[in-house]
Amino acid sequence: MSRGDDGHPDKPKITRADLEAKLTEINAELSDTGEAVKPTAMAIGIGALVVILILAFVLGRRKGQMRSTIVEVRRL
């Protein structure tokens, strides 16, 4: 068994080209996955926004009715 510079026997060195190739492969997989998930994420986001807006409207309207002052005008 031969020893490399780092003291580990027969361990191949990792080159810059190896790293670039692996990172390119990972990036391609993530891009494909991201593109596949994008429509679902958009639908969920839009749905959540609609629910939040309806909830804010209903709660604001209820709060407004509770605080509204009733003014009674009488003619003499």
Contact map, one row per residue, 1 for C-alpha under 8 A:
1110000011000000000000000000000000000000000000000000000000000000000000000000
1111000011000000000000000000000000000000000000000000000000000000000000000000
1111111111000000000000000000000000000000000000000000000000000000000000000000
0111111111100000000000000000000000000000000000000000000000000000000000000000
0011111100000000000000000000000000000000000000000000000000000000000000000000
0011111100000000000000000000000000000000000000000000000000000000000000000000
0011111110000000000000000000000000000000000000000000000000000000000000000000
0011111111100000000000000000000000000000000000000000000000000000000000000000
1111001111100000000000000000000000000000000000000000000000000000000000000000
1111000111110000000000000000000000000000000000000000000000000000000000000000
0001000111111000000000000000000000000000000000000000000000000000000000000000
0000000001111100000000000000000000000000000000000000000000000000000000000000
0000000000111110000000000000000000000000000000000000000000000000000000000000
0000000000011111011000000000000000000000000000000000000000000000000000000000
0000000000001111111000000000000000000000000000000000000000000000000000000000
0000000000000111111100000000000000000000000000000000000000000000000000000000
0000000000000011111110000000000000000000000000000000000000000000000000000000
0000000000000111111111000000000000000000000000000000000000000000000000000000
0000000000000111111111100000000000000000000000000000000000000000000000000000
0000000000000001111111110000000000000000000000000000000000000000000000000000
0000000000000000111111111000000000000000000000000000000000000000000000000000
0000000000000000011111111100000000000000000000000000000000000000000000000000
0000000000000000001111111110000000000000000000000000000000000000000000000000
0000000000000000000111111111000000000000000000000000000000000000000000000000
0000000000000000000011111111100000000000000000000000000000000000000000000000
0000000000000000000001111111110000000000000000000000000000000000000000000000
0000000000000000000000111111111000000000000000000000000000000000000000000000
0000000000000000000000011111111100000000000000000000000000000000000000000000
0000000000000000000000001111111110000000000000000000000000000000000000000000
0000000000000000000000000111111111000000000000000000000000000000000000000000
0000000000000000000000000011111111100000000000000000000000000000000000000000
0000000000000000000000000001111111110000000000000000000000000000000000000000
0000000000000000000000000000111111111000000000000000000000000000000000000000
0000000000000000000000000000011111111100000000000000000000000000000000000000
0000000000000000000000000000001111111110000000000000000000000000000000000000
0000000000000000000000000000000111111110000000000000000000000000000000000000
0000000000000000000000000000000011111111100000000000000000000000000000000000
0000000000000000000000000000000001111111110000000000000000000000000000000000
0000000000000000000000000000000000111111111000000000000000000000000000000000
0000000000000000000000000000000000001111111100000000000000000000000000000000
0000000000000000000000000000000000001111111110000000000000000000000000000000
0000000000000000000000000000000000000111111111000000000000000000000000000000
0000000000000000000000000000000000000011111111100000000000000000000000000000
0000000000000000000000000000000000000001111111110000000000000000000000000000
0000000000000000000000000000000000000000111111111000000000000000000000000000
0000000000000000000000000000000000000000011111111100000000000000000000000000
0000000000000000000000000000000000000000001111111110000000000000000000000000
0000000000000000000000000000000000000000000111111111000000000000000000000000
0000000000000000000000000000000000000000000011111111100000000000000000000000
0000000000000000000000000000000000000000000001111111110000000000000000000000
0000000000000000000000000000000000000000000000111111111000000000000000000000
0000000000000000000000000000000000000000000000011111111100000000000000000000
0000000000000000000000000000000000000000000000001111111110000000000000000000
0000000000000000000000000000000000000000000000000111111111000000000000000000
0000000000000000000000000000000000000000000000000011111111100000000000000000
0000000000000000000000000000000000000000000000000001111111110000000000000000
0000000000000000000000000000000000000000000000000000111111111000000000000000
0000000000000000000000000000000000000000000000000000011111111100000000000000
0000000000000000000000000000000000000000000000000000001111111110000000000000
0000000000000000000000000000000000000000000000000000000111111111000000000000
0000000000000000000000000000000000000000000000000000000011111111100000000000
0000000000000000000000000000000000000000000000000000000001111111110000000000
0000000000000000000000000000000000000000000000000000000000111111111000000000
0000000000000000000000000000000000000000000000000000000000011111111100000000
0000000000000000000000000000000000000000000000000000000000001111111100000000
0000000000000000000000000000000000000000000000000000000000000111111100000000
0000000000000000000000000000000000000000000000000000000000000011111110000000
0000000000000000000000000000000000000000000000000000000000000001111111000000
0000000000000000000000000000000000000000000000000000000000000000001111100000
0000000000000000000000000000000000000000000000000000000000000000000111110000
0000000000000000000000000000000000000000000000000000000000000000000011111000
0000000000000000000000000000000000000000000000000000000000000000000001111100
0000000000000000000000000000000000000000000000000000000000000000000000111110
0000000000000000000000000000000000000000000000000000000000000000000000011111
0000000000000000000000000000000000000000000000000000000000000000000000001111
0000000000000000000000000000000000000000000000000000000000000000000000000111
